[in-house]
Amino acid sequence: MGIIKQYDKRSGITYAYESHAYWDPEKKMSRAKRTLLGRIDPETGEIIPTDGRNRRKKEEKASVVSATEDYKDKYEKLLRKYEAQEQIIKSLQEKIKKMEEKEKQ
């Protein structure tokens, strides 16, 4: 068992595979079975897991759903903040009017 790095010239991506050697009795020679581990990040050299079809995993899909819920919460929070600011603006405008009336007297 070992990790093999293979560079794809077409895409320019280096993939990491796990290789398992086994004996093939029919051909009477050893063979290797490879399973894809993921892509290798060119900057850090770390293996980024992938399913081999360049699709998101179930965990990432779940995080996308939770992200939309976070946006809803943020939106509601901003609405409450906006309403509070509107109330402050109205009260300040009333105070300005009262001060202007006092100055006229």
N, C-alpha and C positions, 0 to 999 in steps of 0.2 A: 504494500500500500504506500503510495506516495502522491505528492502534489505536482502536477505538470502544468507549466505555463505555455500557452499556445497563442501566437500572434496571428491575427486575421488581417491579411494585406488589403482586402477589399474595404473593410470598415475602419481599419487602423486601431482595432481594439484588441487587447490581450485578455484572454480568458484563462481561468484556472480550473483544472479538472482534477478529480481524485481518481487515481488509477489502481485497479485491483488486478493482480496477475492470477491466472488459473491455468490448469493443465487441460488441454483438449485431447481426450483419448482417441478420437477419430483421426485427427490429423497428426497426432503424436508430437505436439509442440505446445509451447506455452502461448497463451493469448492474454490480452489485457481488456478489461472492461472499464470504461471511463464514465464517470458521472460529473456533470457540470456543477461546479461550486459557485461560480459567478465571474464577474468582470474584475479586472485589476485596475485600481485607480492609478493613473500615471503619475500623479503628484505625490501621493502618500504611499503607494505600493500596497494598500490594503485591498482585501478581496471584498467586493460589494456583492452580496447574494442576489441571484436572479433565478427565474424559473426556466430560462432558456428561450423564451418566446418574447422577451422584452415587454412583459406585462407586469402590472402591479400584483403584489401578493395580497391575500385577504386582509392582513393586518393593516396594510397601507390604505386599502379601500375603507376599512373601518375608521381610520384616522381622518379620511376625507369627510366622512359623515359627521364625525365629532367636530371637525373644523367648521362645518356649516352651522352646527348648533352653537358654537362659540360666537359666530358672526351674529346670530339672532340675539344672544345675550348682550353682546357689545352694542348692537343697534338699539335695543331697549334701554340700555344704560345711557346711551347718548341722547335718546329722546327725553328721558327724565332730566338729564342735565340741561338740555335745551329749554324745557318747560320752566325749570328753576331760574334760568338766566332771563327768560322772558318776564317772569314775575319781578325779578330784581330791577329790570329795566323800567317796567311800569311804575314801580314804587319810586324809583329815582326821578322819573319824569314828573310824578305828582309833587315830590319834594321841591323840584326846580320851579314848578308853577307857583307853589306856596311862597317860595322865597322871592320870586318876581313880584307877586302881589304885595308882599310886605315892603319891598323897595319902592313901589309906586305910592304907597300910603305915606 
